[in-house]
Amino acid sequence: MRKSCKDRLITPELLDKLARALNVDTACLMGEFDLFYNQLNDEGIRRKYKEILPKST
């Protein structure tokens, strides 16, 4: 999503509509945070989760 917005393939308005339809924050769609990761309390699990996450471009 982030790359698509950067390359102007998705407009901010479309991103907002997608987020509302999916009932998520636009920042989540942009990869700025991960709702599941943010709910993890154990630091070891958080580190492991970050290791296996696909790298965003």
All heavy atoms as atom14 arrays in JSON, in Angstrom:
{
  "sequence": "MRKSCKDRLITPELLDKLARALNVDTACLMGEFDLFYNQLNDEGIRRKYKEILPKST",
  "atom14_mask": [
    [1, 1, 1, 1, 1, 1, 1, 1, 0, 0, 0, 0, 0, 0],
    [1, 1, 1, 1, 1, 1, 1, 1, 1, 1, 1, 0, 0, 0],
    [1, 1, 1, 1, 1, 1, 1, 1, 1, 0, 0, 0, 0, 0],
    [1, 1, 1, 1, 1, 1, 0, 0, 0, 0, 0, 0, 0, 0],
    [1, 1, 1, 1, 1, 1, 0, 0, 0, 0, 0, 0, 0, 0],
    [1, 1, 1, 1, 1, 1, 1, 1, 1, 0, 0, 0, 0, 0],
    [1, 1, 1, 1, 1, 1, 1, 1, 0, 0, 0, 0, 0, 0],
    [1, 1, 1, 1, 1, 1, 1, 1, 1, 1, 1, 0, 0, 0],
    [1, 1, 1, 1, 1, 1, 1, 1, 0, 0, 0, 0, 0, 0],
    [1, 1, 1, 1, 1, 1, 1, 1, 0, 0, 0, 0, 0, 0],
    [1, 1, 1, 1, 1, 1, 1, 0, 0, 0, 0, 0, 0, 0],
    [1, 1, 1, 1, 1, 1, 1, 0, 0, 0, 0, 0, 0, 0],
    [1, 1, 1, 1, 1, 1, 1, 1, 1, 0, 0, 0, 0, 0],
    [1, 1, 1, 1, 1, 1, 1, 1, 0, 0, 0, 0, 0, 0],
    [1, 1, 1, 1, 1, 1, 1, 1, 0, 0, 0, 0, 0, 0],
    [1, 1, 1, 1, 1, 1, 1, 1, 0, 0, 0, 0, 0, 0],
    [1, 1, 1, 1, 1, 1, 1, 1, 1, 0, 0, 0, 0, 0],
    [1, 1, 1, 1, 1, 1, 1, 1, 0, 0, 0, 0, 0, 0],
    [1, 1, 1, 1, 1, 0, 0, 0, 0, 0, 0, 0, 0, 0],
    [1, 1, 1, 1, 1, 1, 1, 1, 1, 1, 1, 0, 0, 0],
    [1, 1, 1, 1, 1, 0, 0, 0, 0, 0, 0, 0, 0, 0],
    [1, 1, 1, 1, 1, 1, 1, 1, 0, 0, 0, 0, 0, 0],
    [1, 1, 1, 1, 1, 1, 1, 1, 0, 0, 0, 0, 0, 0],
    [1, 1, 1, 1, 1, 1, 1, 0, 0, 0, 0, 0, 0, 0],
    [1, 1, 1, 1, 1, 1, 1, 1, 0, 0, 0, 0, 0, 0],
    [1, 1, 1, 1, 1, 1, 1, 0, 0, 0, 0, 0, 0, 0],
    [1, 1, 1, 1, 1, 0, 0, 0, 0, 0, 0, 0, 0, 0],
    [1, 1, 1, 1, 1, 1, 0, 0, 0, 0, 0, 0, 0, 0],
    [1, 1, 1, 1, 1, 1, 1, 1, 0, 0, 0, 0, 0, 0],
    [1, 1, 1, 1, 1, 1, 1, 1, 0, 0, 0, 0, 0, 0],
    [1, 1, 1, 1, 0, 0, 0, 0, 0, 0, 0, 0, 0, 0],
    [1, 1, 1, 1, 1, 1, 1, 1, 1, 0, 0, 0, 0, 0],
    [1, 1, 1, 1, 1, 1, 1, 1, 1, 1, 1, 0, 0, 0],
    [1, 1, 1, 1, 1, 1, 1, 1, 0, 0, 0, 0, 0, 0],
    [1, 1, 1, 1, 1, 1, 1, 1, 0, 0, 0, 0, 0, 0],
    [1, 1, 1, 1, 1, 1, 1, 1, 1, 1, 1, 0, 0, 0],
    [1, 1, 1, 1, 1, 1, 1, 1, 1, 1, 1, 1, 0, 0],
    [1, 1, 1, 1, 1, 1, 1, 1, 0, 0, 0, 0, 0, 0],
    [1, 1, 1, 1, 1, 1, 1, 1, 1, 0, 0, 0, 0, 0],
    [1, 1, 1, 1, 1, 1, 1, 1, 0, 0, 0, 0, 0, 0],
    [1, 1, 1, 1, 1, 1, 1, 1, 0, 0, 0, 0, 0, 0],
    [1, 1, 1, 1, 1, 1, 1, 1, 0, 0, 0, 0, 0, 0],
    [1, 1, 1, 1, 1, 1, 1, 1, 1, 0, 0, 0, 0, 0],
    [1, 1, 1, 1, 0, 0, 0, 0, 0, 0, 0, 0, 0, 0],
    [1, 1, 1, 1, 1, 1, 1, 1, 0, 0, 0, 0, 0, 0],
    [1, 1, 1, 1, 1, 1, 1, 1, 1, 1, 1, 0, 0, 0],
    [1, 1, 1, 1, 1, 1, 1, 1, 1, 1, 1, 0, 0, 0],
    [1, 1, 1, 1, 1, 1, 1, 1, 1, 0, 0, 0, 0, 0],
    [1, 1, 1, 1, 1, 1, 1, 1, 1, 1, 1, 1, 0, 0],
    [1, 1, 1, 1, 1, 1, 1, 1, 1, 0, 0, 0, 0, 0],
    [1, 1, 1, 1, 1, 1, 1, 1, 1, 0, 0, 0, 0, 0],
    [1, 1, 1, 1, 1, 1, 1, 1, 0, 0, 0, 0, 0, 0],
    [1, 1, 1, 1, 1, 1, 1, 1, 0, 0, 0, 0, 0, 0],
    [1, 1, 1, 1, 1, 1, 1, 0, 0, 0, 0, 0, 0, 0],
    [1, 1, 1, 1, 1, 1, 1, 1, 1, 0, 0, 0, 0, 0],
    [1, 1, 1, 1, 1, 1, 0, 0, 0, 0, 0, 0, 0, 0],
    [1, 1, 1, 1, 1, 1, 1, 0, 0, 0, 0, 0, 0, 0]
  ],
  "atom14_positions": [
    [[0.82, -1.19, 0.0], [0.0, 0.0, 0.0], [0.86, 1.26, 0.0], [0.59, 2.19, -0.73], [-0.91, 0.03, 1.22], [-2.04, -0.92, 1.18], [-3.2, -0.41, -0.07], [-4.49, -1.53, 0.24], [0.0, 0.0, 0.0], [0.0, 0.0, 0.0], [0.0, 0.0, 0.0], [0.0, 0.0, 0.0], [0.0, 0.0, 0.0], [0.0, 0.0, 0.0]],
    [[1.88, 1.23, 0.88], [2.74, 2.41, 0.98], [3.37, 2.73, -0.37], [3.38, 3.87, -0.81], [3.82, 2.18, 2.03], [4.67, 3.4, 2.29], [5.77, 3.12, 3.28], [5.21, 2.55, 4.5], [5.91, 1.83, 5.36], [7.17, 1.57, 5.14], [5.35, 1.36, 6.45], [0.0, 0.0, 0.0], [0.0, 0.0, 0.0], [0.0, 0.0, 0.0]],
    [[3.9, 1.69, -1.05], [4.53, 1.89, -2.35], [3.52, 2.36, -3.38], [3.81, 3.24, -4.18], [5.2, 0.6, -2.81], [5.95, 0.76, -4.12], [6.79, -0.45, -4.4], [7.52, -0.44, -5.71], [7.56, 0.7, -6.51], [0.0, 0.0, 0.0], [0.0, 0.0, 0.0], [0.0, 0.0, 0.0], [0.0, 0.0, 0.0], [0.0, 0.0, 0.0]],
    [[2.33, 1.79, -3.34], [1.28, 2.19, -4.29], [0.9, 3.65, -4.1], [0.68, 4.37, -5.07], [0.05, 1.31, -4.13], [0.35, -0.02, -4.49], [0.0, 0.0, 0.0], [0.0, 0.0, 0.0], [0.0, 0.0, 0.0], [0.0, 0.0, 0.0], [0.0, 0.0, 0.0], [0.0, 0.0, 0.0], [0.0, 0.0, 0.0], [0.0, 0.0, 0.0]],
    [[0.82, 4.09, -2.85], [0.52, 5.51, -2.6], [1.68, 6.39, -3.04], [1.46, 7.44, -3.66], [0.22, 5.74, -1.13], [-1.38, 5.1, -0.62], [0.0, 0.0, 0.0], [0.0, 0.0, 0.0], [0.0, 0.0, 0.0], [0.0, 0.0, 0.0], [0.0, 0.0, 0.0], [0.0, 0.0, 0.0], [0.0, 0.0, 0.0], [0.0, 0.0, 0.0]],
    [[2.9, 5.95, -2.73], [4.08, 6.72, -3.12], [4.15, 6.86, -4.64], [4.48, 7.92, -5.16], [5.33, 6.05, -2.59], [6.6, 6.78, -2.9], [7.8, 6.05, -2.33], [9.07, 6.75, -2.76], [10.25, 5.99, -2.39], [0.0, 0.0, 0.0], [0.0, 0.0, 0.0], [0.0, 0.0, 0.0], [0.0, 0.0, 0.0], [0.0, 0.0, 0.0]],
    [[3.82, 5.77, -5.35], [3.85, 5.78, -6.81], [2.59, 6.37, -7.42], [2.41, 6.36, -8.63], [4.06, 4.36, -7.35], [5.42, 3.79, -7.0], [6.32, 4.56, -6.62], [5.58, 2.56, -7.11], [0.0, 0.0, 0.0], [0.0, 0.0, 0.0], [0.0, 0.0, 0.0], [0.0, 0.0, 0.0], [0.0, 0.0, 0.0], [0.0, 0.0, 0.0]],
    [[1.71, 6.87, -6.56], [0.45, 7.51, -6.95], [-0.48, 6.56, -7.71], [-1.24, 6.98, -8.58], [0.71, 8.78, -7.75], [1.43, 9.81, -6.93], [1.71, 11.06, -7.71], [2.57, 11.92, -6.95], [2.26, 13.15, -6.59], [1.12, 13.65, -6.94], [3.1, 13.87, -5.9], [0.0, 0.0, 0.0], [0.0, 0.0, 0.0], [0.0, 0.0, 0.0]],
    [[-0.41, 5.28, -7.37], [-1.33, 4.3, -7.94], [-2.62, 4.25, -7.13], [-3.67, 3.86, -7.64], [-0.68, 2.91, -7.97], [0.6, 2.8, -8.81], [1.24, 1.44, -8.63], [0.3, 3.08, -10.27], [0.0, 0.0, 0.0], [0.0, 0.0, 0.0], [0.0, 0.0, 0.0], [0.0, 0.0, 0.0], [0.0, 0.0, 0.0], [0.0, 0.0, 0.0]],
    [[-2.53, 4.64, -5.87], [-3.69, 4.73, -4.98], [-3.72, 6.14, -4.41], [-2.73, 6.61, -3.87], [-3.61, 3.7, -3.83], [-3.65, 2.29, -4.38], [-4.72, 3.92, -2.82], [-3.52, 1.22, -3.33], [0.0, 0.0, 0.0], [0.0, 0.0, 0.0], [0.0, 0.0, 0.0], [0.0, 0.0, 0.0], [0.0, 0.0, 0.0], [0.0, 0.0, 0.0]],
    [[-4.85, 6.78, -4.52], [-4.99, 8.14, -3.98], [-5.26, 8.07, -2.48], [-5.76, 7.05, -1.98], [-6.16, 8.88, -4.66], [-7.38, 8.21, -4.33], [-5.98, 8.96, -6.17], [0.0, 0.0, 0.0], [0.0, 0.0, 0.0], [0.0, 0.0, 0.0], [0.0, 0.0, 0.0], [0.0, 0.0, 0.0], [0.0, 0.0, 0.0], [0.0, 0.0, 0.0]],
    [[-4.97, 9.13, -1.76], [-5.3, 9.17, -0.33], [-6.79, 8.95, -0.08], [-7.18, 8.31, 0.9], [-4.87, 10.56, 0.11], [-3.81, 10.96, -0.87], [-4.22, 10.32, -2.17], [0.0, 0.0, 0.0], [0.0, 0.0, 0.0], [0.0, 0.0, 0.0], [0.0, 0.0, 0.0], [0.0, 0.0, 0.0], [0.0, 0.0, 0.0], [0.0, 0.0, 0.0]],
    [[-7.63, 9.44, -0.99], [-9.07, 9.27, -0.84], [-9.45, 7.78, -0.94], [-10.27, 7.29, -0.17], [-9.82, 10.08, -1.9], [-9.7, 11.57, -1.73], [-8.39, 12.14, -2.29], [-7.66, 11.44, -3.05], [-8.07, 13.28, -1.94], [0.0, 0.0, 0.0], [0.0, 0.0, 0.0], [0.0, 0.0, 0.0], [0.0, 0.0, 0.0], [0.0, 0.0, 0.0]],
    [[-8.86, 7.06, -1.92], [-9.14, 5.64, -2.07], [-8.61, 4.87, -0.86], [-9.29, 3.96, -0.35], [-8.52, 5.1, -3.36], [-8.72, 3.61, -3.62], [-10.2, 3.24, -3.61], [-8.06, 3.2, -4.92], [0.0, 0.0, 0.0], [0.0, 0.0, 0.0], [0.0, 0.0, 0.0], [0.0, 0.0, 0.0], [0.0, 0.0, 0.0], [0.0, 0.0, 0.0]],
    [[-7.44, 5.23, -0.38], [-6.88, 4.58, 0.8], [-7.82, 4.76, 2.0], [-8.08, 3.81, 2.74], [-5.5, 5.14, 1.11], [-4.78, 4.5, 2.28], [-4.42, 3.06, 1.96], [-3.54, 5.29, 2.64], [0.0, 0.0, 0.0], [0.0, 0.0, 0.0], [0.0, 0.0, 0.0], [0.0, 0.0, 0.0], [0.0, 0.0, 0.0], [0.0, 0.0, 0.0]],
    [[-8.35, 5.94, 2.16], [-9.29, 6.22, 3.24], [-10.56, 5.38, 3.1], [-11.05, 4.8, 4.08], [-9.64, 7.7, 3.28], [-10.49, 8.06, 4.47], [-10.09, 7.71, 5.61], [-11.55, 8.68, 4.27], [0.0, 0.0, 0.0], [0.0, 0.0, 0.0], [0.0, 0.0, 0.0], [0.0, 0.0, 0.0], [0.0, 0.0, 0.0], [0.0, 0.0, 0.0]],
    [[-11.07, 5.26, 1.89], [-12.26, 4.44, 1.66], [-11.98, 2.97, 1.96], [-12.82, 2.28, 2.55], [-12.74, 4.59, 0.21], [-13.41, 5.92, -0.06], [-13.85, 6.02, -1.49], [-14.46, 7.38, -1.77], [-14.9, 7.52, -3.16], [0.0, 0.0, 0.0], [0.0, 0.0, 0.0], [0.0, 0.0, 0.0], [0.0, 0.0, 0.0], [0.0, 0.0, 0.0]],
    [[-10.82, 2.48, 1.55], [-10.43, 1.1, 1.83], [-10.36, 0.86, 3.34], [-10.85, -0.15, 3.84], [-9.08, 0.77, 1.19], [-9.06, 0.58, -0.31], [-7.63, 0.52, -0.82], [-9.81, -0.69, -0.69], [0.0, 0.0, 0.0], [0.0, 0.0, 0.0], [0.0, 0.0, 0.0], [0.0, 0.0, 0.0], [0.0, 0.0, 0.0], [0.0, 0.0, 0.0]],
    [[-9.73, 1.78, 4.04], [-9.59, 1.66, 5.49], [-10.95, 1.62, 6.17], [-11.19, 0.81, 7.06], [-8.74, 2.8, 6.04], [0.0, 0.0, 0.0], [0.0, 0.0, 0.0], [0.0, 0.0, 0.0], [0.0, 0.0, 0.0], [0.0, 0.0, 0.0], [0.0, 0.0, 0.0], [0.0, 0.0, 0.0], [0.0, 0.0, 0.0], [0.0, 0.0, 0.0]],
    [[-11.85, 2.5, 5.74], [-13.19, 2.51, 6.34], [-13.93, 1.22, 6.03], [-14.6, 0.67, 6.9], [-13.98, 3.72, 5.86], [-13.6, 4.98, 6.65], [-14.51, 6.15, 6.35], [-13.94, 6.84, 5.18], [-14.62, 7.24, 4.12], [-15.92, 7.05, 4.06], [-14.04, 7.84, 3.12], [0.0, 0.0, 0.0], [0.0, 0.0, 0.0], [0.0, 0.0, 0.0]],
    [[-13.8, 0.71, 4.81], [-14.49, -0.53, 4.43], [-13.95, -1.72, 5.24], [-14.71, -2.63, 5.57], [-14.31, -0.79, 2.94], [0.0, 0.0, 0.0], [0.0, 0.0, 0.0], [0.0, 0.0, 0.0], [0.0, 0.0, 0.0], [0.0, 0.0, 0.0], [0.0, 0.0, 0.0], [0.0, 0.0, 0.0], [0.0, 0.0, 0.0], [0.0, 0.0, 0.0]],
    [[-12.65, -1.69, 5.54], [-12.04, -2.78, 6.31], [-12.08, -2.53, 7.81], [-11.63, -3.37, 8.59], [-10.58, -2.95, 5.86], [-10.39, -3.41, 4.41], [-8.93, -3.32, 4.01], [-10.92, -4.82, 4.23], [0.0, 0.0, 0.0], [0.0, 0.0, 0.0], [0.0, 0.0, 0.0], [0.0, 0.0, 0.0], [0.0, 0.0, 0.0], [0.0, 0.0, 0.0]],
    [[-12.57, -1.36, 8.2], [-12.67, -0.97, 9.6], [-11.3, -0.98, 10.29], [-11.13, -1.51, 11.39], [-13.66, -1.85, 10.36], [-14.09, -1.24, 11.67], [-14.12, -0.02, 11.81], [-14.43, -2.06, 12.63], [0.0, 0.0, 0.0], [0.0, 0.0, 0.0], [0.0, 0.0, 0.0], [0.0, 0.0, 0.0], [0.0, 0.0, 0.0], [0.0, 0.0, 0.0]],
    [[-10.31, -0.39, 9.61], [-8.96, -0.25, 10.17], [-8.49, 1.18, 9.94], [-9.06, 1.92, 9.15], [-7.95, -1.23, 9.54], [-8.33, -2.67, 9.81], [-7.79, -0.99, 8.05], [0.0, 0.0, 0.0], [0.0, 0.0, 0.0], [0.0, 0.0, 0.0], [0.0, 0.0, 0.0], [0.0, 0.0, 0.0], [0.0, 0.0, 0.0], [0.0, 0.0, 0.0]],
    [[-7.45, 1.55, 10.64], [-6.86, 2.87, 10.48], [-6.02, 2.9, 9.2], [-5.42, 1.9, 8.83], [-5.97, 3.17, 11.69], [-5.57, 4.62, 11.75], [-4.64, 4.99, 11.0], [-6.17, 5.37, 12.52], [0.0, 0.0, 0.0], [0.0, 0.0, 0.0], [0.0, 0.0, 0.0], [0.0, 0.0, 0.0], [0.0, 0.0, 0.0], [0.0, 0.0, 0.0]],
    [[-5.98, 4.03, 8.52], [-5.17, 4.12, 7.31], [-3.69, 3.86, 7.6], [-2.98, 3.31, 6.78], [-5.32, 5.5, 6.63], [-5.03, 6.51, 7.57], [-6.7, 5.7, 6.06], [0.0, 0.0, 0.0], [0.0, 0.0, 0.0], [0.0, 0.0, 0.0], [0.0, 0.0, 0.0], [0.0, 0.0, 0.0], [0.0, 0.0, 0.0], [0.0, 0.0, 0.0]],
    [[-3.24, 4.21, 8.79], [-1.84, 3.96, 9.17], [-1.54, 2.46, 9.17], [-0.44, 2.03, 8.82], [-1.54, 4.56, 10.53], [0.0, 0.0, 0.0], [0.0, 0.0, 0.0], [0.0, 0.0, 0.0], [0.0, 0.0, 0.0], [0.0, 0.0, 0.0], [0.0, 0.0, 0.0], [0.0, 0.0, 0.0], [0.0, 0.0, 0.0], [0.0, 0.0, 0.0]],
    [[-2.53, 1.67, 9.52], [-2.36, 0.22, 9.51], [-2.19, -0.26, 8.07], [-1.32, -1.09, 7.78], [-3.56, -0.45, 10.16], [-3.41, -2.23, 10.31], [0.0, 0.0, 0.0], [0.0, 0.0, 0.0], [0.0, 0.0, 0.0], [0.0, 0.0, 0.0], [0.0, 0.0, 0.0], [0.0, 0.0, 0.0], [0.0, 0.0, 0.0], [0.0, 0.0, 0.0]],
    [[-2.99, 0.25, 7.15], [-2.86, -0.13, 5.74], [-1.52, 0.3, 5.17], [-0.98, -0.36, 4.29], [-3.99, 0.48, 4.91], [-5.38, -0.09, 5.11], [-6.37, 0.61, 4.19], [-5.41, -1.58, 4.87], [0.0, 0.0, 0.0], [0.0, 0.0, 0.0], [0.0, 0.0, 0.0], [0.0, 0.0, 0.0], [0.0, 0.0, 0.0], [0.0, 0.0, 0.0]],
    [[-1.0, 1.39, 5.66], [0.27, 1.91, 5.16], [1.46, 1.18, 5.79], [2.6, 1.43, 5.43], [0.38, 3.41, 5.44], [-0.62, 4.25, 4.68], [-0.28, 4.29, 2.93], [1.21, 5.26, 2.92], [0.0, 0.0, 0.0], [0.0, 0.0, 0.0], [0.0, 0.0, 0.0], [0.0, 0.0, 0.0], [0.0, 0.0, 0.0], [0.0, 0.0, 0.0]],
    [[1.2, 0.3, 6.72], [2.28, -0.44, 7.35], [2.98, 0.31, 8.45], [4.07, -0.08, 8.88], [0.0, 0.0, 0.0], [0.0, 0.0, 0.0], [0.0, 0.0, 0.0], [0.0, 0.0, 0.0], [0.0, 0.0, 0.0], [0.0, 0.0, 0.0], [0.0, 0.0, 0.0], [0.0, 0.0, 0.0], [0.0, 0.0, 0.0], [0.0, 0.0, 0.0]],
    [[2.36, 1.38, 8.93], [2.99, 2.18, 9.99], [2.91, 1.49, 11.34], [3.71, 1.76, 12.21], [2.35, 3.56, 10.04], [2.65, 4.38, 8.8], [1.92, 5.7, 8.78], [1.35, 6.11, 9.82], [1.91, 6.33, 7.72], [0.0, 0.0, 0.0], [0.0, 0.0, 0.0], [0.0, 0.0, 0.0], [0.0, 0.0, 0.0], [0.0, 0.0, 0.0]],
    [[1.93, 0.62, 11.53], [1.87, -0.19, 12.73], [1.05, -1.43, 12.43], [0.32, -1.5, 11.46], [1.31, 0.58, 13.93], [-0.14, 0.94, 13.82], [-1.12, 0.09, 14.3], [-0.53, 2.15, 13.26], [-2.46, 0.44, 14.22], [-1.87, 2.5, 13.18], [-2.84, 1.63, 13.65], [0.0, 0.0, 0.0], [0.0, 0.0, 0.0], [0.0, 0.0, 0.0]],
    [[1.21, -2.39, 13.27], [0.53, -3.68, 13.12], [-0.33, -3.88, 14.36], [0.19, -3.91, 15.47], [1.59, -4.77, 12.99], [1.01, -6.15, 12.8], [0.18, -6.55, 13.65], [1.39, -6.83, 11.85], [0.0, 0.0, 0.0], [0.0, 0.0, 0.0], [0.0, 0.0, 0.0], [0.0, 0.0, 0.0], [0.0, 0.0, 0.0], [0.0, 0.0, 0.0]],
    [[-1.64, -3.99, 14.18], [-2.55, -4.1, 15.32], [-2.2, -5.29, 16.21], [-2.21, -5.18, 17.43], [-3.99, -4.22, 14.84], [-4.57, -2.99, 14.16], [-5.97, -3.3, 13.62], [-4.63, -1.82, 15.12], [0.0, 0.0, 0.0], [0.0, 0.0, 0.0], [0.0, 0.0, 0.0], [0.0, 0.0, 0.0], [0.0, 0.0, 0.0], [0.0, 0.0, 0.0]],
    [[-1.87, -6.44, 15.62], [-1.53, -7.61, 16.41], [-0.24, -7.39, 17.19], [-0.16, -7.65, 18.38], [-1.41, -8.84, 15.51], [-1.05, -10.09, 16.26], [-1.97, -10.73, 17.06], [0.23, -10.62, 16.18], [-1.64, -11.87, 17.76], [0.57, -11.75, 16.87], [-0.37, -12.38, 17.67], [0.0, 0.0, 0.0], [0.0, 0.0, 0.0], [0.0, 0.0, 0.0]],
    [[0.78, -6.87, 16.51], [2.08, -6.62, 17.16], [1.92, -5.67, 18.34], [2.5, -5.88, 19.4], [3.08, -6.06, 16.15], [4.4, -5.68, 16.76], [5.35, -6.65, 17.04], [4.69, -4.35, 17.05], [6.57, -6.32, 17.6], [5.9, -4.01, 17.62], [6.83, -4.99, 17.89], [8.03, -4.65, 18.45], [0.0, 0.0, 0.0], [0.0, 0.0, 0.0]],
    [[1.14, -4.65, 18.16], [0.96, -3.65, 19.22], [0.25, -4.22, 20.45], [0.32, -3.63, 21.52], [0.2, -2.44, 18.68], [1.02, -1.65, 17.7], [2.24, -1.7, 17.73], [0.37, -0.94, 16.8], [0.0, 0.0, 0.0], [0.0, 0.0, 0.0], [0.0, 0.0, 0.0], [0.0, 0.0, 0.0], [0.0, 0.0, 0.0], [0.0, 0.0, 0.0]],
    [[-0.41, -5.36, 20.32], [-1.09, -5.98, 21.45], [-0.21, -7.0, 22.18], [-0.59, -7.49, 23.24], [-2.38, -6.66, 20.98], [-3.4, -5.66, 20.48], [-4.63, -6.33, 19.91], [-4.76, -7.54, 19.93], [-5.53, -5.54, 19.37], [0.0, 0.0, 0.0], [0.0, 0.0, 0.0], [0.0, 0.0, 0.0], [0.0, 0.0, 0.0], [0.0, 0.0, 0.0]],
    [[0.95, -7.32, 21.62], [1.83, -8.29, 22.26], [2.52, -7.66, 23.46], [3.05, -6.56, 23.37], [2.91, -8.78, 21.27], [2.41, -9.58, 20.08], [3.56, -9.85, 19.11], [1.8, -10.89, 20.53], [0.0, 0.0, 0.0], [0.0, 0.0, 0.0], [0.0, 0.0, 0.0], [0.0, 0.0, 0.0], [0.0, 0.0, 0.0], [0.0, 0.0, 0.0]],
    [[2.52, -8.35, 24.59], [3.13, -7.83, 25.8], [4.53, -8.37, 26.05], [5.35, -7.69, 26.65], [2.25, -8.14, 27.01], [0.92, -7.41, 26.95], [0.86, -6.29, 26.5], [-0.13, -8.07, 27.39], [0.0, 0.0, 0.0], [0.0, 0.0, 0.0], [0.0, 0.0, 0.0], [0.0, 0.0, 0.0], [0.0, 0.0, 0.0], [0.0, 0.0, 0.0]],
    [[4.8, -9.58, 25.61], [6.09, -10.22, 25.87], [7.13, -9.72, 24.87], [6.96, -9.87, 23.65], [5.93, -11.75, 25.76], [7.2, -12.47, 26.09], [8.08, -12.55, 25.2], [7.31, -12.97, 27.22], [0.0, 0.0, 0.0], [0.0, 0.0, 0.0], [0.0, 0.0, 0.0], [0.0, 0.0, 0.0], [0.0, 0.0, 0.0], [0.0, 0.0, 0.0]],
    [[8.21, -9.13, 25.36], [9.23, -8.54, 24.49], [9.9, -9.59, 23.6], [10.22, -9.33, 22.44], [10.28, -7.79, 25.31], [11.23, -6.96, 24.47], [10.54, -5.92, 23.58], [9.57, -5.3, 24.02], [10.98, -5.76, 22.43], [0.0, 0.0, 0.0], [0.0, 0.0, 0.0], [0.0, 0.0, 0.0], [0.0, 0.0, 0.0], [0.0, 0.0, 0.0]],
    [[10.11, -10.8, 24.12], [10.71, -11.87, 23.32], [9.84, -12.25, 22.14], [10.33, -12.45, 21.02], [0.0, 0.0, 0.0], [0.0, 0.0, 0.0], [0.0, 0.0, 0.0], [0.0, 0.0, 0.0], [0.0, 0.0, 0.0], [0.0, 0.0, 0.0], [0.0, 0.0, 0.0], [0.0, 0.0, 0.0], [0.0, 0.0, 0.0], [0.0, 0.0, 0.0]],
    [[8.54, -12.33, 22.38], [7.61, -12.65, 21.3], [7.55, -11.5, 20.3], [7.51, -11.72, 19.09], [6.21, -12.98, 21.86], [6.27, -14.26, 22.69], [5.18, -13.1, 20.75], [5.0, -14.6, 23.42], [0.0, 0.0, 0.0], [0.0, 0.0, 0.0], [0.0, 0.0, 0.0], [0.0, 0.0, 0.0], [0.0, 0.0, 0.0], [0.0, 0.0, 0.0]],
    [[7.59, -10.27, 20.8], [7.59, -9.1, 19.9], [8.8, -9.13, 18.97], [8.68, -8.87, 17.78], [7.57, -7.8, 20.71], [6.24, -7.51, 21.37], [6.33, -6.32, 22.3], [6.45, -5.08, 21.57], [5.45, -4.22, 21.37], [4.27, -4.47, 21.86], [5.64, -3.11, 20.71], [0.0, 0.0, 0.0], [0.0, 0.0, 0.0], [0.0, 0.0, 0.0]],
    [[9.98, -9.46, 19.53], [11.2, -9.54, 18.71], [11.07, -10.61, 17.64], [11.4, -10.39, 16.48], [12.41, -9.82, 19.59], [13.17, -8.6, 20.04], [14.54, -8.95, 20.59], [14.51, -9.97, 21.61], [14.26, -9.76, 22.91], [14.02, -8.55, 23.33], [14.26, -10.75, 23.77], [0.0, 0.0, 0.0], [0.0, 0.0, 0.0], [0.0, 0.0, 0.0]],
    [[10.58, -11.79, 18.03], [10.43, -12.9, 17.09], [9.43, -12.54, 15.99], [9.65, -12.81, 14.81], [9.98, -14.16, 17.83], [10.1, -15.4, 17.04], [11.55, -15.64, 16.7], [11.77, -17.01, 16.16], [13.1, -17.19, 15.64], [0.0, 0.0, 0.0], [0.0, 0.0, 0.0], [0.0, 0.0, 0.0], [0.0, 0.0, 0.0], [0.0, 0.0, 0.0]],
    [[8.34, -11.91, 16.38], [7.32, -11.49, 15.42], [7.92, -10.53, 14.4], [7.68, -10.65, 13.2], [6.15, -10.85, 16.17], [4.96, -10.51, 15.32], [4.04, -11.49, 14.94], [4.73, -9.2, 14.91], [2.93, -11.18, 14.18], [3.62, -8.88, 14.14], [2.73, -9.87, 13.78], [1.64, -9.55, 13.01], [0.0, 0.0, 0.0], [0.0, 0.0, 0.0]],
    [[8.73, -9.58, 14.86], [9.37, -8.62, 13.96], [10.32, -9.31, 13.0], [10.45, -8.9, 11.85], [10.14, -7.55, 14.76], [9.26, -6.49, 15.37], [8.75, -5.58, 14.33], [9.35, -4.21, 14.49], [8.65, -3.22, 13.72], [0.0, 0.0, 0.0], [0.0, 0.0, 0.0], [0.0, 0.0, 0.0], [0.0, 0.0, 0.0], [0.0, 0.0, 0.0]],
    [[10.99, -10.37, 13.46], [11.93, -11.09, 12.6], [11.23, -11.77, 11.43], [11.79, -11.87, 10.35], [12.67, -12.16, 13.42], [13.68, -11.61, 14.4], [14.26, -12.7, 15.28], [14.06, -13.9, 14.99], [14.91, -12.34, 16.28], [0.0, 0.0, 0.0], [0.0, 0.0, 0.0], [0.0, 0.0, 0.0], [0.0, 0.0, 0.0], [0.0, 0.0, 0.0]],
    [[10.02, -12.26, 11.66], [9.34, -13.02, 10.62], [8.4, -12.18, 9.74], [7.93, -12.65, 8.74], [8.56, -14.21, 11.2], [7.46, -13.74, 12.14], [9.49, -15.18, 11.88], [6.53, -14.85, 12.6], [0.0, 0.0, 0.0], [0.0, 0.0, 0.0], [0.0, 0.0, 0.0], [0.0, 0.0, 0.0], [0.0, 0.0, 0.0], [0.0, 0.0, 0.0]],
    [[8.19, -10.92, 10.14], [7.35, -10.05, 9.32], [8.01, -9.8, 7.97], [9.21, -9.6, 7.89], [7.13, -8.69, 9.99], [6.14, -8.64, 11.12], [6.12, -7.25, 11.73], [4.76, -9.0, 10.65], [0.0, 0.0, 0.0], [0.0, 0.0, 0.0], [0.0, 0.0, 0.0], [0.0, 0.0, 0.0], [0.0, 0.0, 0.0], [0.0, 0.0, 0.0]],
    [[7.22, -9.79, 6.9], [7.8, -9.44, 5.6], [8.25, -7.98, 5.63], [7.6, -7.13, 6.23], [6.65, -9.65, 4.62], [5.42, -9.73, 5.43], [5.81, -10.09, 6.83], [0.0, 0.0, 0.0], [0.0, 0.0, 0.0], [0.0, 0.0, 0.0], [0.0, 0.0, 0.0], [0.0, 0.0, 0.0], [0.0, 0.0, 0.0], [0.0, 0.0, 0.0]],
    [[9.36, -7.71, 5.02], [9.89, -6.35, 4.98], [9.09, -5.53, 3.96], [8.88, -5.95, 2.84], [11.36, -6.33, 4.57], [12.23, -7.19, 5.47], [12.3, -6.64, 6.87], [13.23, -7.46, 7.7], [12.76, -7.75, 9.01], [0.0, 0.0, 0.0], [0.0, 0.0, 0.0], [0.0, 0.0, 0.0], [0.0, 0.0, 0.0], [0.0, 0.0, 0.0]],
    [[8.62, -4.36, 4.38], [7.87, -3.5, 3.45], [8.84, -2.73, 2.57], [9.97, -2.46, 2.93], [6.98, -2.53, 4.23], [7.75, -1.77, 5.11], [0.0, 0.0, 0.0], [0.0, 0.0, 0.0], [0.0, 0.0, 0.0], [0.0, 0.0, 0.0], [0.0, 0.0, 0.0], [0.0, 0.0, 0.0], [0.0, 0.0, 0.0], [0.0, 0.0, 0.0]],
    [[8.38, -2.42, 1.37], [9.24, -1.7, 0.41], [8.82, -0.28, 0.28], [7.73, 0.1, 0.58], [9.19, -2.37, -0.97], [7.84, -2.44, -1.42], [9.82, -3.74, -0.93], [0.0, 0.0, 0.0], [0.0, 0.0, 0.0], [0.0, 0.0, 0.0], [0.0, 0.0, 0.0], [0.0, 0.0, 0.0], [0.0, 0.0, 0.0], [0.0, 0.0, 0.0]]
  ]
}
